Amino acid sequence: MAFIKFQKEKPKKGATSKTIGVNRKGRFAFYKPVVEKYFNDKKHVELYFDPDENKIGILPVSEPTPDSFKIQGQTTKMVVAKKFLNRFQIPVEDKRYEFEHQDGMLIIKL
């Protein structure tokens, strides 16, 4: 008799390639599928805010810039950007946000 592989019905938390975790302390968590699909070898991100559309833009960049945040972490990659949230007074909930990918930028609609 041949082996049949057991497959979980629900993916593990953070296993989706369409969510980014954000919390009120300014922690942006990028889970493994997101990093593998959108970040390649990029080690920094620049953050943008559109107050009219209430959107956050995350642009992965290869080289550090004066305004970039270094990606940290062993398993879950993240940046801590409390100053970004404070500067634009962005109200976020502690949750995973779905995002779109446009022109190299990950866009979160709040």
C-alpha positions, 0 to 999 in steps of 0.5 A: 500500500502506498503512503498518503500525505496528510495535509492540514486544512488550515495554513499556519498563522502567517503562512499566507503570502498576502498578509503583513502583521502591523501593531501599534508599537510600529512593528511591521512583520513580514512572514516567510512567504512574503519575504520569499516572493517580494523581497528577494535579497533586499535588506531595507524598506522605505515607508510611505503614507497616503493620507487621502487614500489612508494607505501605507506603502512599503518599498523594499530597497537593496541599499540603505538610504537615509530614510530606510529601515533595516529588516531584522529578525531570524525567522519572521523578518520585521522593521520597527517604525513607531516614528513613522506611525507617530509622524503621520498619526496612523491608527493601526490595530494589532492584526495582519493586513492584506496588501496589494503589490504595485510597481514593486511596492506593497500597499496596505489599505487601512 
